[in-house]
Amino acid sequence: MKNIVANVPNCVNEFLLKFVGTIFVLSSIFKWIGLRSFAYTVNDFCGLLMANVEAMADGENGGKRSSISFCVLVVLCVSMQLSCTGDRDYYRVDDLKELHISQNKDTIKGKLVLSTELSVSGIDIHDSILIVMGNSSLPNLFYLYNVNSCDLMFSFGEIGHSSNEFQKAPTVCFFEKEGEQLLMSISDVKSTKVIDFNESIKQKRGVFAKSRIHHEAVDDYFCLNNDTSIVRKGLSYVDPRDKIYFPPKITRYVANQAQDIVVYPKIIKSDNTGLLHFLYGAITRIKPDKAKLVEALCLMDIINIVDVKTGHVLGIKEAGTYNFEEVEQIRSASELQKQMILYNHAMYLSDSYIYLLQDRCSANDLDGDEVTKSPTLLVIDWDGNLKGQICLDKGIYSFTCDENHSFLYGYDVNGCIYQYDISRIFE
């Protein structure tokens, strides 16, 4: 029996060398694509495997050491599995699609179409009417321009607490047809204000049709119909002095019944509360047909497409970008500024595509600016496939799209609105 054990390594020696060599090559690949913890565990696994086989060849004493090593080997196998899927404790989706984004992108030039001299908080377009949303320091919140002549048609909307006033400056509006009415919905703090858009154009003032009360006072609240809504609630806590935080969650309300869609089961462990707030910050929008919600994290290369009806979540990210486990290792503010990449800062959804504007640089690279001087526009279809990418030549803060004419309209921090021809993406 002892001889058989001793002869095992000789029988499989060549196979083992090839096997371990292959594993070490794979380990290098894992490091290169960002799975560092998995790569280190693979290295340990190979080292212990070879030591275990050598011990078997040493006879009785080696056999005892082999038994101990074998137990450790089993533990390492389990840890390999956990290191491969450990990020699922922090991020969990039903399907994950990885994109391969080229570093070489064309740059298109924008045409200045309007200098509003306003502090702009959002922008949208319907037909030939450009809706510019201002901040709370302005006398009105909505300014409607003819996109062809750039003439101001009228403005409306005031800050206040009455039924026809807003408690916060809007950042996005949502259009929907209801019979013969074209309705423009704007989410406020505790309700969604609904405006009869066509009647407002006729009367040159804001004509309020109705209001929908929210279940929660959150920014990202989307009313789907009279008894259904979907909400994205950000990082939360009971008492900030306790430093006990809860991860963001997406909740559907159907006939007043709450149904949570869990994308972030656990929050990362960090004493840097500022990091937590920034890390889980996101832009959230609803598809025009209200079938899907999109969440794009700002500091993580993560985009989640949530099916409103089924709760199915499709995650999209670029191959090789850092994950939550790696972010958890960052301790200092200087390292945070150096290593963390600013990804998504603006988003627009159409029935056909998801449009994302990304900085794709660190906070240090911005040199004090709010957004990069040449952001990248990504266009992704609803199956998570990359349709195209292109760079803009201005520091566009937020934008909207006119798909009928393949134009993108974006504004910078000075309230200047530029028009971009993005037709080449769809050629």
Buried (B, 14 or more C-beta within 10 A) or exposed (E): EEEEBBEEBEEEEEEBEEBBEEBBEBBEEBBEEBBBBBBBBBBBBBEBBBBBBBBBBBEEEBBEBBEEBBEEBEEBEEBBEBBBEBBBBBBBBEEBBBBEBEEEBEEBEBEEBBEBEBBBBBBBBBEEBBBBBBBEEBEBBBBBBEBEEEEEBBBBBBBEEEEBBBEBBBBBBBBBEEEEEBBBBBBBEBBBBBBBBBBBBEEEEBBBBBBBEBEEEBBBBBBBEEEBBBBBBBBEEEEEEEEEBBBBBBBBBBEEEEEEBEBBEEBBEBEBEEBBEBBBBBBBBBBBEBBBBBBBBBBBBBBBBBBBEEBBBBBBBBEEBBBBBBBBEBEEEEEBBEBBBBBBBBBBBBEEBBBBBBBBBBBEBBEEEEBBBBBBBBBBEBEBEBBBBBBBBBBBBBBBBBBEEBBBBBBBEEBBBBBBBBEEBEE
